[in-house]
Amino acid sequence: MNNKKVTLALQLIILLGGMIFAWSTVIREFINFYASEGTIFKVVDCVYRNPVTTPCFYGAVGFIVIIVWALFIWRQSDLVKNIKQRKWHTLLLLGGTLFAWSVVTWEWWKIKQAAGAPVVGCSGLMTSIFDSTCLYGALFYTTALFLGFYIYRNYKKSVNLPPA
């Protein structure tokens, strides 16, 4: 297995880990929501937020889209098309990373404003940013993004494409 395939495999493993982590959180939220509300279709006047209305849900959906696209790129045999797909895939990872860190920043701000009192985050009560599942999802996105930049740069160098 060459270095490119190893790096691609590593990125897929990180994305898979992020997807499993995010969906395990979302599924747990759906279970708690259903136990409280008796349905998953209610979005107003709820004791807990419906998971569909939380950033965690959209981050989890993002992981699915990104990993499916990565698998599609993995199977792409035309190197020039592969590089173009890598560019857009990396930009999507950048968007997911910025979204995740904006949620982490918002949660951190809420925690600081509460001055030690618990605040409600996407996945429950938090007294520290380390209680935020979004923080760990953001770390998965960030790691996959850095690998995405690395992969894209190395693929582009291998065929000497002009700058886009």
TORVO-558938 format. One line per field, with one value per atom (N, C-alpha, C): residue number from 0; residue in one letter; x, z, y; atom name. Coordinates in pm, 1 decimal, always signed. Layout:
! TORVO-558938
nr (NUM  ...);
rest (a  ...);
east (X  ...);
up (Z  ...);
north (Y  ...);
atom (CA  ...);
//
This chain:
! TORVO-558938
nr (0  0  0  1  1  1  2  2  2  3  3  3  4  4  4  5  5  5  6  6  6  7  7  7  8  8  8  9  9  9  10  10  10  11  11  11  12  12  12  13  13  13  14  14  14  15  15  15  16  16  16  17  17  17  18  18  18  19  19  19  20  20  20  21  21  21  22  22  22  23  23  23  24  24  24  25  25  25  26  26  26  27  27  27  28  28  28  29  29  29  30  30  30  31  31  31  32  32  32  33  33  33  34  34  34  35  35  35  36  36  36  37  37  37  38  38  38  39  39  39  40  40  40  41  41  41  42  42  42  43  43  43  44  44  44  45  45  45  46  46  46  47  47  47  48  48  48  49  49  49  50  50  50  51  51  51  52  52  52  53  53  53  54  54  54  55  55  55  56  56  56  57  57  57  58  58  58  59  59  59  60  60  60  61  61  61  62  62  62  63  63  63  64  64  64  65  65  65  66  66  66  67  67  67  68  68  68  69  69  69  70  70  70  71  71  71  72  72  72  73  73  73  74  74  74  75  75  75  76  76  76  77  77  77  78  78  78  79  79  79  80  80  80  81  81  81  82  82  82  83  83  83  84  84  84  85  85  85  86  86  86  87  87  87  88  88  88  89  89  89  90  90  90  91  91  91  92  92  92  93  93  93  94  94  94  95  95  95  96  96  96  97  97  97  98  98  98  99  99  99  100  100  100  101  101  101  102  102  102  103  103  103  104  104  104  105  105  105  106  106  106  107  107  107  108  108  108  109  109  109  110  110  110  111  111  111  112  112  112  113  113  113  114  114  114  115  115  115  116  116  116  117  117  117  118  118  118  119  119  119  120  120  120  121  121  121  122  122  122  123  123  123  124  124  124  125  125  125  126  126  126  127  127  127  128  128  128  129  129  129  130  130  130  131  131  131  132  132  132  133  133  133  134  134  134  135  135  135  136  136  136  137  137  137  138  138  138  139  139  139  140  140  140  141  141  141  142  142  142  143  143  143  144  144  144  145  145  145  146  146  146  147  147  147  148  148  148  149  149  149  150  150  150  151  151  151  152  152  152  153  153  153  154  154  154  155  155  155  156  156  156  157  157  157  158  158  158  159  159  159  160  160  160  161  161  161  162  162  162  163  163  163);
rest (m  m  m  n  n  n  n  n  n  k  k  k  k  k  k  v  v  v  t  t  t  l  l  l  a  a  a  l  l  l  q  q  q  l  l  l  i  i  i  i  i  i  l  l  l  l  l  l  g  g  g  g  g  g  m  m  m  i  i  i  f  f  f  a  a  a  w  w  w  s  s  s  t  t  t  v  v  v  i  i  i  r  r  r  e  e  e  f  f  f  i  i  i  n  n  n  f  f  f  y  y  y  a  a  a  s  s  s  e  e  e  g  g  g  t  t  t  i  i  i  f  f  f  k  k  k  v  v  v  v  v  v  d  d  d  c  c  c  v  v  v  y  y  y  r  r  r  n  n  n  p  p  p  v  v  v  t  t  t  t  t  t  p  p  p  c  c  c  f  f  f  y  y  y  g  g  g  a  a  a  v  v  v  g  g  g  f  f  f  i  i  i  v  v  v  i  i  i  i  i  i  v  v  v  w  w  w  a  a  a  l  l  l  f  f  f  i  i  i  w  w  w  r  r  r  q  q  q  s  s  s  d  d  d  l  l  l  v  v  v  k  k  k  n  n  n  i  i  i  k  k  k  q  q  q  r  r  r  k  k  k  w  w  w  h  h  h  t  t  t  l  l  l  l  l  l  l  l  l  l  l  l  g  g  g  g  g  g  t  t  t  l  l  l  f  f  f  a  a  a  w  w  w  s  s  s  v  v  v  v  v  v  t  t  t  w  w  w  e  e  e  w  w  w  w  w  w  k  k  k  i  i  i  k  k  k  q  q  q  a  a  a  a  a  a  g  g  g  a  a  a  p  p  p  v  v  v  v  v  v  g  g  g  c  c  c  s  s  s  g  g  g  l  l  l  m  m  m  t  t  t  s  s  s  i  i  i  f  f  f  d  d  d  s  s  s  t  t  t  c  c  c  l  l  l  y  y  y  g  g  g  a  a  a  l  l  l  f  f  f  y  y  y  t  t  t  t  t  t  a  a  a  l  l  l  f  f  f  l  l  l  g  g  g  f  f  f  y  y  y  i  i  i  y  y  y  r  r  r  n  n  n  y  y  y  k  k  k  k  k  k  s  s  s  v  v  v  n  n  n  l  l  l  p  p  p  p  p  p  a  a  a);
east (+85.2  +0.0  +90.0  +68.9  +154.5  +112.8  +195.7  +174.3  +40.0  +0.4  -127.2  -244.6  -241.7  -351.4  -356.3  -240.9  -236.4  -298.7  -262.7  -317.0  -467.3  -512.5  -656.4  -728.2  -669.1  -729.5  -736.8  -632.5  -631.8  -742.9  -759.6  -866.5  -1003.2  -1021.6  -1148.7  -1173.8  -1070.7  -1085.2  -1124.4  -1062.5  -1096.8  -1240.0  -1279.0  -1416.6  -1516.3  -1482.8  -1569.5  -1581.9  -1470.2  -1474.1  -1561.5  -1548.6  -1631.6  -1778.3  -1806.2  -1945.2  -2005.4  -1931.9  -1981.4  -2002.8  -1906.4  -1918.7  -2041.3  -2055.0  -2165.5  -2300.9  -2312.1  -2440.8  -2474.0  -2373.3  -2403.9  -2460.8  -2412.8  -2466.8  -2608.6  -2630.3  -2762.1  -2864.6  -2827.6  -2921.1  -2957.7  -2858.9  -2886.7  -2982.0  -2963.2  -3052.7  -3193.9  -3206.3  -3338.7  -3407.6  -3332.9  -3389.8  -3440.5  -3359.7  -3402.0  -3521.0  -3519.3  -3630.1  -3758.6  -3749.9  -3868.3  -3922.7  -3833.1  -3876.3  -3949.7  -3909.1  -3969.5  -4098.8  -4098.5  -4210.3  -4305.1  -4261.0  -4345.7  -4352.6  -4275.2  -4269.6  -4136.4  -4097.1  -3976.2  -4012.4  -4143.0  -4187.0  -4225.2  -4220.0  -4254.4  -4131.6  -4148.7  -4035.1  -4061.1  -4184.1  -4215.1  -4271.9  -4257.0  -4307.8  -4257.2  -4128.1  -4067.6  -3989.1  -3979.0  -3896.2  -3749.5  -3710.7  -3575.9  -3587.2  -3478.6  -3478.9  -3486.1  -3565.6  -3567.4  -3429.9  -3367.9  -3233.1  -3221.6  -3331.6  -3327.5  -3299.5  -3327.2  -3305.8  -3170.8  -3085.1  -2954.8  -2843.5  -2738.5  -2623.3  -2558.2  -2566.6  -2506.6  -2565.2  -2695.4  -2760.8  -2703.0  -2686.9  -2636.0  -2488.6  -2412.9  -2273.7  -2266.0  -2357.9  -2361.9  -2399.9  -2496.5  -2533.3  -2414.5  -2343.5  -2223.8  -2120.7  -2101.4  -2006.2  -2048.3  -2176.4  -2223.2  -2193.9  -2229.2  -2206.4  -2057.0  -1975.0  -1830.7  -1768.6  -1811.8  -1752.2  -1798.5  -1924.0  -1971.1  -1894.2  -1874.6  -1799.0  -1654.2  -1593.5  -1455.5  -1444.1  -1543.9  -1543.0  -1555.5  -1638.5  -1652.8  -1518.3  -1450.6  -1320.9  -1217.8  -1222.3  -1128.8  -1133.4  -1255.4  -1273.8  -1248.1  -1230.9  -1208.6  -1071.6  -1069.0  -941.1  -873.6  -950.3  -894.5  -833.2  -702.0  -630.2  -672.0  -693.9  -732.8  -870.4  -965.1  -1097.8  -1087.4  -1000.0  -979.2  -931.1  -838.4  -785.1  -893.7  -974.3  -1083.4  -1183.1  -1216.8  -1307.9  -1245.2  -1116.1  -1045.3  -1054.6  -1039.5  -1046.3  -1182.0  -1290.2  -1424.3  -1454.6  -1403.4  -1421.0  -1352.7  -1233.3  -1160.5  -1232.6  -1290.6  -1367.8  -1492.0  -1555.7  -1669.3  -1623.0  -1508.5  -1451.5  -1423.1  -1375.5  -1351.4  -1482.6  -1588.4  -1718.6  -1767.0  -1753.3  -1793.1  -1710.4  -1582.0  -1492.2  -1528.9  -1553.2  -1591.9  -1725.5  -1820.6  -1949.7  -1929.8  -1851.6  -1830.5  -1763.4  -1660.0  -1591.1  -1675.4  -1764.6  -1854.2  -1950.9  -1997.3  -2085.4  -2008.0  -1885.7  -1802.8  -1780.4  -1753.6  -1732.4  -1858.6  -1972.3  -2101.1  -2125.6  -2097.7  -2115.9  -2017.7  -1893.6  -1794.6  -1840.9  -1894.7  -1944.0  -2059.1  -2151.2  -2262.9  -2211.6  -2112.1  -2055.0  -1989.4  -1915.0  -1849.3  -1952.2  -2060.8  -2165.5  -2235.4  -2242.2  -2311.9  -2228.0  -2101.3  -2011.7  -2016.4  -2001.4  -1994.2  -2124.9  -2235.9  -2364.9  -2378.2  -2446.8  -2462.9  -2547.9  -2510.9  -2588.9  -2629.8  -2736.8  -2784.9  -2713.0  -2644.6  -2578.8  -2652.5  -2594.8  -2657.9  -2682.7  -2589.6  -2601.6  -2622.3  -2680.2  -2710.7  -2649.9  -2644.2  -2590.3  -2438.4  -2384.4  -2239.6  -2196.5  -2084.1  -2021.2  -1881.9  -1836.4  -1704.5  -1716.7  -1632.2  -1633.0  -1598.7  -1530.3  -1495.3  -1616.0  -1729.1  -1854.1  -1926.3  -1880.6  -1945.9  -1904.1  -2001.2  -1969.3  -1928.8  -1974.3  -1937.0  -1786.1  -1722.8  -1578.1  -1508.1  -1551.1  -1485.4  -1520.1  -1642.5  -1677.2  -1593.5  -1570.5  -1487.7  -1344.6  -1294.9  -1159.7  -1151.4  -1256.1  -1259.2  -1259.9  -1346.1  -1351.7  -1216.8  -1154.0  -1027.1  -916.4  -909.6  -807.6  -828.6  -953.4  -983.2  -953.6  -977.5  -948.2  -798.5  -716.2  -572.1  -523.3  -574.9  -538.3  -588.2  -705.9  -759.5  -670.0  -622.2  -527.7  -399.9  -349.3  -227.2  -245.7  -355.7  -383.7  -397.8  -477.1  -499.5  -368.1  -286.0  -157.0  -67.1  -60.3  +26.0  -25.1  -155.4  -210.3  -183.9  -204.5  -184.9  -39.5  +53.1  +196.4  +232.8  +166.3  +203.0  +170.9  +81.4  +49.9  +84.4  +138.9  +180.8  +70.2  -46.6  -156.2  -129.4  -177.0  -161.9  -253.2  -222.1  -307.5  -450.5  -545.8  -687.0  -735.7);
up (+0.0  +0.0  +0.0  -95.3  -103.0  -0.9  +11.2  +110.7  +91.8  -34.7  -61.6  -10.7  -36.2  +9.1  +161.4  +225.7  +372.3  +428.5  +369.1  +414.3  +391.0  +274.6  +247.1  +346.0  +374.0  +469.3  +608.2  +646.9  +776.9  +784.3  +676.4  +675.3  +685.3  +612.8  +620.9  +761.2  +827.1  +963.8  +1058.5  +1042.7  +1127.3  +1100.2  +974.0  +940.4  +995.2  +983.7  +1038.4  +1190.2  +1256.9  +1401.4  +1437.2  +1362.0  +1384.9  +1361.2  +1255.1  +1224.7  +1335.5  +1381.4  +1488.5  +1616.3  +1649.8  +1769.6  +1759.9  +1648.1  +1632.2  +1634.1  +1561.5  +1556.6  +1687.4  +1762.7  +1893.5  +1986.0  +1974.3  +2053.2  +2008.3  +1877.5  +1825.5  +1858.7  +1844.2  +1875.7  +2023.8  +2108.7  +2253.5  +2279.8  +2209.6  +2223.7  +2176.3  +2066.0  +2017.7  +2118.9  +2178.3  +2278.2  +2398.1  +2448.3  +2561.8  +2525.5  +2405.0  +2360.0  +2349.9  +2290.2  +2275.8  +2412.8  +2505.5  +2640.5  +2708.6  +2680.6  +2741.7  +2672.2  +2539.8  +2462.5  +2404.7  +2393.8  +2336.9  +2185.1  +2120.9  +1975.4  +1937.4  +1813.9  +1767.3  +1673.8  +1653.6  +1555.7  +1616.1  +1745.9  +1812.4  +1816.2  +1779.5  +1780.6  +1862.6  +1907.9  +1990.2  +2123.7  +2224.4  +2359.5  +2411.7  +2400.0  +2442.8  +2572.4  +2652.8  +2772.7  +2731.3  +2634.5  +2577.0  +2431.2  +2376.6  +2234.0  +2149.1  +2044.5  +1948.7  +1883.7  +1879.0  +1821.4  +1678.9  +1603.9  +1467.7  +1467.9  +1578.4  +1586.2  +1646.9  +1671.5  +1733.6  +1629.0  +1651.5  +1560.6  +1552.5  +1660.3  +1662.4  +1551.0  +1529.7  +1425.4  +1288.5  +1262.7  +1132.2  +1115.2  +1223.7  +1218.0  +1185.5  +1242.9  +1216.3  +1070.8  +1018.9  +877.6  +789.4  +829.3  +754.8  +747.9  +858.6  +857.0  +755.0  +747.2  +650.4  +507.8  +477.1  +341.7  +308.4  +401.1  +376.5  +361.0  +442.2  +431.7  +303.9  +264.6  +138.5  +21.6  +22.7  -84.0  -83.9  +34.3  +42.4  -16.7  +9.2  -48.8  -200.9  -250.2  -394.6  -455.1  -390.3  -439.1  -435.0  -329.9  -314.2  -436.7  -489.0  -602.3  -737.4  -739.4  -863.1  -920.9  -1044.6  -1104.3  -1182.8  -1237.2  -1313.5  -1215.9  -1220.9  -1123.8  -1129.6  -1249.5  -1261.0  -1198.0  -1225.8  -1163.6  -1012.7  -971.8  -829.9  -759.7  -821.5  -761.9  -751.8  -855.8  -851.1  -740.7  -728.7  -622.4  -484.9  -472.2  -344.9  -303.1  -401.1  -371.4  -309.8  -374.0  -323.9  -194.1  -182.1  -58.6  +58.2  +34.6  +138.5  +175.4  +77.4  +107.2  +190.0  +162.3  +244.5  +386.9  +400.1  +533.3  +605.0  +531.3  +590.2  +642.7  +564.8  +609.5  +735.1  +737.3  +855.4  +977.2  +956.4  +1066.1  +1120.7  +1033.0  +1077.6  +1151.7  +1101.1  +1168.0  +1308.2  +1319.3  +1448.4  +1547.7  +1503.6  +1597.1  +1632.4  +1543.0  +1579.5  +1688.7  +1683.2  +1788.1  +1919.5  +1914.3  +2034.8  +2095.6  +2012.4  +2061.2  +2127.6  +2066.3  +2122.7  +2257.4  +2267.0  +2393.8  +2499.4  +2460.4  +2552.9  +2607.4  +2519.3  +2560.7  +2660.4  +2634.3  +2726.9  +2863.2  +2864.5  +2989.9  +3066.6  +2996.5  +3061.8  +3118.6  +3046.7  +3093.5  +3218.0  +3231.6  +3344.5  +3471.9  +3462.7  +3578.4  +3670.9  +3612.3  +3693.0  +3706.9  +3677.6  +3682.8  +3557.8  +3568.3  +3448.9  +3342.7  +3217.4  +3104.3  +3017.0  +2942.9  +2854.9  +2721.1  +2683.2  +2553.6  +2465.3  +2353.2  +2259.6  +2322.2  +2405.4  +2457.7  +2608.6  +2664.3  +2806.6  +2880.4  +3012.9  +3096.4  +3088.8  +3088.0  +3080.6  +3184.5  +3248.8  +3335.4  +3283.5  +3184.1  +3123.5  +2974.6  +2896.5  +2752.2  +2723.1  +2814.9  +2795.6  +2811.8  +2859.7  +2866.1  +2731.4  +2640.3  +2510.4  +2411.7  +2362.3  +2259.3  +2128.8  +2110.8  +1990.1  +1983.8  +2099.2  +2102.1  +2038.5  +2074.1  +2022.1  +1874.6  +1835.8  +1693.5  +1612.6  +1667.9  +1599.5  +1583.6  +1682.0  +1671.4  +1560.8  +1546.9  +1436.1  +1302.2  +1289.2  +1165.2  +1134.9  +1235.5  +1215.2  +1170.1  +1233.8  +1195.6  +1051.2  +1015.4  +877.7  +778.9  +819.2  +732.7  +705.7  +810.3  +789.4  +697.6  +717.3  +627.1  +485.3  +474.2  +342.4  +268.8  +339.4  +278.1  +234.9  +321.0  +291.9  +168.7  +163.6  +51.2  -78.1  -73.3  -192.8  -244.9  -155.9  -196.6  -260.9  -200.9  -255.1  -388.0  -402.4  -530.5  -638.2  -603.6  -700.9  -745.6  -651.6  -685.9  -778.0  -761.0  -837.9  -986.7  -1024.6  -1166.3  -1218.2  -1132.4  -1171.7  -1239.9  -1177.4  -1231.0  -1206.6  -1297.7  -1272.9  -1156.1  -1089.3  -977.8  -1025.1  -941.7  -978.4  -944.5);
north (-117.5  +0.0  +124.1  +214.5  +332.0  +437.9  +541.4  +646.1  +717.2  +740.1  +807.6  +725.8  +596.6  +509.9  +503.0  +502.3  +499.3  +627.9  +742.7  +870.6  +876.7  +829.2  +825.1  +734.6  +619.6  +526.4  +589.5  +660.8  +727.6  +832.2  +909.0  +1008.7  +940.6  +830.9  +758.4  +704.7  +656.0  +605.3  +718.7  +834.4  +950.3  +994.4  +1000.1  +1037.1  +935.0  +807.1  +702.5  +717.0  +743.2  +765.9  +884.5  +993.6  +1111.9  +1083.0  +1007.1  +972.8  +886.8  +786.7  +699.7  +780.5  +866.3  +949.1  +1039.6  +1110.6  +1205.2  +1134.7  +1024.3  +955.6  +885.7  +840.2  +781.4  +888.5  +1010.7  +1121.8  +1155.4  +1166.2  +1201.6  +1093.5  +968.1  +859.4  +861.1  +884.8  +895.2  +1011.7  +1123.8  +1238.2  +1203.7  +1130.5  +1088.7  +997.5  +906.0  +814.9  +893.9  +986.9  +1069.7  +1156.8  +1212.1  +1296.7  +1215.8  +1097.0  +1012.9  +970.8  +939.1  +900.6  +1016.2  +1137.2  +1254.8  +1297.3  +1293.9  +1349.7  +1244.8  +1119.3  +1014.5  +1016.4  +1102.5  +1113.1  +1177.3  +1159.4  +1228.9  +1344.1  +1366.3  +1465.2  +1599.7  +1613.7  +1738.7  +1829.2  +1957.5  +2049.5  +2175.9  +2196.2  +2313.8  +2268.4  +2352.5  +2324.0  +2189.6  +2166.5  +2040.6  +2062.0  +1956.3  +1960.8  +1969.6  +1887.0  +1888.4  +1930.1  +1982.2  +2017.4  +1891.9  +1896.3  +1786.3  +1780.6  +1662.3  +1652.0  +1706.0  +1705.6  +1758.0  +1908.1  +1974.7  +2119.3  +2155.7  +2057.8  +2086.1  +2084.2  +2161.5  +2158.8  +2020.2  +1943.9  +1809.8  +1722.5  +1733.0  +1654.6  +1689.9  +1819.5  +1862.2  +1828.7  +1831.2  +1785.8  +1637.6  +1558.6  +1414.6  +1387.2  +1461.7  +1447.5  +1485.0  +1591.0  +1631.8  +1520.9  +1449.3  +1337.6  +1231.6  +1201.9  +1101.1  +1147.4  +1271.2  +1323.7  +1319.9  +1363.5  +1371.5  +1233.0  +1136.8  +1002.9  +932.0  +950.7  +890.3  +949.4  +1080.7  +1146.3  +1097.2  +1082.2  +1032.2  +891.9  +807.3  +672.3  +677.5  +769.4  +788.8  +831.5  +925.1  +972.9  +860.3  +780.4  +667.6  +576.8  +556.1  +465.5  +533.0  +664.0  +738.7  +703.5  +656.4  +615.3  +728.2  +821.5  +933.0  +1033.9  +1048.8  +1131.6  +1278.4  +1332.8  +1474.6  +1495.9  +1406.9  +1417.5  +1397.8  +1307.3  +1281.8  +1408.5  +1479.0  +1601.5  +1708.2  +1722.1  +1820.6  +1785.6  +1656.9  +1613.3  +1637.3  +1611.9  +1633.5  +1779.8  +1869.9  +2013.4  +2047.8  +2004.6  +2036.3  +1962.4  +1841.3  +1764.4  +1835.9  +1887.4  +1959.5  +2088.9  +2156.0  +2277.1  +2243.8  +2130.0  +2087.9  +2056.1  +1991.5  +1967.9  +2100.0  +2198.8  +2330.4  +2388.9  +2377.6  +2427.2  +2355.8  +2223.1  +2146.3  +2183.8  +2206.0  +2243.6  +2381.1  +2476.8  +2611.3  +2607.6  +2528.8  +2514.1  +2456.8  +2349.5  +2283.4  +2378.2  +2448.2  +2537.8  +2659.5  +2702.0  +2813.1  +2768.4  +2643.9  +2591.1  +2578.8  +2529.7  +2518.2  +2656.5  +2755.5  +2891.7  +2945.6  +2922.2  +2965.4  +2898.0  +2767.8  +2697.1  +2748.4  +2774.1  +2827.3  +2962.6  +3046.8  +3178.1  +3162.9  +3071.1  +3047.4  +3000.9  +2915.0  +2865.4  +2979.9  +3063.8  +3178.4  +3276.2  +3299.8  +3389.9  +3335.9  +3203.2  +3140.7  +3141.4  +3175.2  +3187.1  +3065.4  +2946.8  +2825.0  +2749.6  +2812.8  +2742.7  +2656.2  +2542.9  +2458.5  +2527.2  +2504.5  +2555.5  +2437.3  +2456.2  +2350.4  +2361.8  +2255.0  +2247.8  +2148.8  +2118.4  +2025.0  +1888.4  +1843.9  +1707.3  +1703.0  +1807.0  +1805.5  +1922.4  +1908.8  +2015.1  +2018.7  +2140.7  +2158.6  +2261.3  +2236.0  +2335.2  +2369.6  +2295.5  +2315.8  +2287.0  +2348.6  +2322.5  +2177.3  +2110.6  +1970.1  +1877.8  +1931.5  +1855.5  +1857.0  +1939.4  +1957.0  +1847.9  +1773.6  +1674.7  +1743.8  +1867.2  +1942.2  +1965.3  +1982.0  +1999.9  +1879.8  +1761.6  +1640.7  +1617.7  +1651.2  +1645.5  +1742.9  +1862.6  +1962.7  +1913.2  +1839.6  +1784.5  +1679.1  +1596.6  +1499.9  +1573.5  +1675.5  +1752.7  +1817.6  +1877.2  +1947.2  +1852.1  +1736.9  +1638.8  +1592.9  +1563.0  +1520.8  +1633.5  +1758.6  +1872.6  +1884.1  +1874.9  +1883.2  +1771.0  +1651.4  +1541.5  +1569.7  +1629.6  +1664.7  +1761.8  +1866.3  +1960.9  +1889.0  +1803.7  +1728.6  +1639.6  +1566.5  +1476.3  +1556.1  +1663.8  +1744.7  +1800.9  +1855.0  +1912.9  +1808.1  +1689.7  +1585.1  +1531.7  +1516.5  +1471.6  +1575.9  +1703.5  +1808.2  +1815.9  +1800.1  +1801.2  +1685.4  +1572.8  +1454.5  +1466.4  +1557.4  +1573.5  +1713.3  +1800.2  +1933.8  +2013.7  +2017.6  +2097.7  +2245.2  +2332.6  +2476.0  +2516.7  +2628.7  +2672.1  +2696.5  +2663.0  +2679.9  +2817.3);
atom (N  CA  C  N  CA  C  N  CA  C  N  CA  C  N  CA  C  N  CA  C  N  CA  C  N  CA  C  N  CA  C  N  CA  C  N  CA  C  N  CA  C  N  CA  C  N  CA  C  N  CA  C  N  CA  C  N  CA  C  N  CA  C  N  CA  C  N  CA  C  N  CA  C  N  CA  C  N  CA  C  N  CA  C  N  CA  C  N  CA  C  N  CA  C  N  CA  C  N  CA  C  N  CA  C  N  CA  C  N  CA  C  N  CA  C  N  CA  C  N  CA  C  N  CA  C  N  CA  C  N  CA  C  N  CA  C  N  CA  C  N  CA  C  N  CA  C  N  CA  C  N  CA  C  N  CA  C  N  CA  C  N  CA  C  N  CA  C  N  CA  C  N  CA  C  N  CA  C  N  CA  C  N  CA  C  N  CA  C  N  CA  C  N  CA  C  N  CA  C  N  CA  C  N  CA  C  N  CA  C  N  CA  C  N  CA  C  N  CA  C  N  CA  C  N  CA  C  N  CA  C  N  CA  C  N  CA  C  N  CA  C  N  CA  C  N  CA  C  N  CA  C  N  CA  C  N  CA  C  N  CA  C  N  CA  C  N  CA  C  N  CA  C  N  CA  C  N  CA  C  N  CA  C  N  CA  C  N  CA  C  N  CA  C  N  CA  C  N  CA  C  N  CA  C  N  CA  C  N  CA  C  N  CA  C  N  CA  C  N  CA  C  N  CA  C  N  CA  C  N  CA  C  N  CA  C  N  CA  C  N  CA  C  N  CA  C  N  CA  C  N  CA  C  N  CA  C  N  CA  C  N  CA  C  N  CA  C  N  CA  C  N  CA  C  N  CA  C  N  CA  C  N  CA  C  N  CA  C  N  CA  C  N  CA  C  N  CA  C  N  CA  C  N  CA  C  N  CA  C  N  CA  C  N  CA  C  N  CA  C  N  CA  C  N  CA  C  N  CA  C  N  CA  C  N  CA  C  N  CA  C  N  CA  C  N  CA  C  N  CA  C  N  CA  C  N  CA  C  N  CA  C  N  CA  C  N  CA  C  N  CA  C  N  CA  C  N  CA  C  N  CA  C  N  CA  C  N  CA  C  N  CA  C  N  CA  C  N  CA  C  N  CA  C  N  CA  C  N  CA  C  N  CA  C  N  CA  C  N  CA  C  N  CA  C  N  CA  C  N  CA  C  N  CA  C  N  CA  C  N  CA  C  N  CA  C  N  CA  C  N  CA  C  N  CA  C  N  CA  C  N  CA  C  N  CA  C  N  CA  C  N  CA  C);
//
